[in-house]
């Protein structure tokens, strides 16, 4: 189906598989170290804070709102348009002892200096207890997703293939989180949604590769496993490049033109797709070979029995 590469041209992916695996481990360990030392720049969804939304009578530039806030002593607010260029969302973490009504009054004072006809449409406080609950829920969501995927792949393919896929998906998650820890881009609920999306996208790529490996295992009886993996990866490479490439065009467009509100979402998708494609070729396929998978492990029981009977005869 995806065989656009000339017959006889097989890319020796597995020749450098162990070196690439070591590199991936170093990157993952580095990401874990960043998470342990610097942590994530949690958004208001997780840490708690005040969200204030205002409506101006005409289109308003965000820079003018930010400048007005700074003049009123509010430096760390996240200012974004939502819905239209007349509606502005202002999010900030209150200082210790600040009350919501005091913060709202200060923000409205700054907003009215831009246009005196501005109206307050929303003022909401997200407490830290809700933030703690969201942190726990996000971790549980990622772990449960990995466990369910492990069971699915183990039942559909083989436990060695499943372990390779799950290790690869875990790598993808840690790399994305490591990039967010390094760059200090805000990690909020939209970013969490992107991480879970990366899991599904990356898994789909791995399933395509695994299907081709299993198909070739049934068809090419005498080919060594390493060569079989190289052949399968070569045959699916064009599909992988086309799928990832077209998706990245959209994601990069979102990063450039989508604005600050969805930048974290776009960045998580970009990193996840790039590294997920890389890990599908190497990490997910390297681990089954490390665990000594055999061609017989990928064959249905009826085919194994037929081959045993032929061997005995």
Buried (B, 14 or more C-beta within 10 A) or exposed (E): EBEEBEEEEBBEBBEEBEEBBEEBEEBBEBBBEBBEEEEBBBBBBBBBBBBBBBBBEEEBEBEBBBEBBEEBEBEEBBBBBEEEEBBBBBBBBBEEEEEBEEBBEBBBBBBBBBBEEBEBEEBEBBEEEBBEEBBEEBEEBBEEBBEEBBEBBBEEBBBBBBBBBBBBBBBBBBBBBBBBBEEEBBBBBBBBBBBBBBBEBBBEBBBBBBBBBBBBBEEBEEBEBBBBBBBBBBBBBEBBEEBBEEBBEEBEEBBEEEBEBBBBBBBBBBBBBBBBBBBBBBBBBBBBBBBEBEBEBBBEEEEEEEEEEEEEE
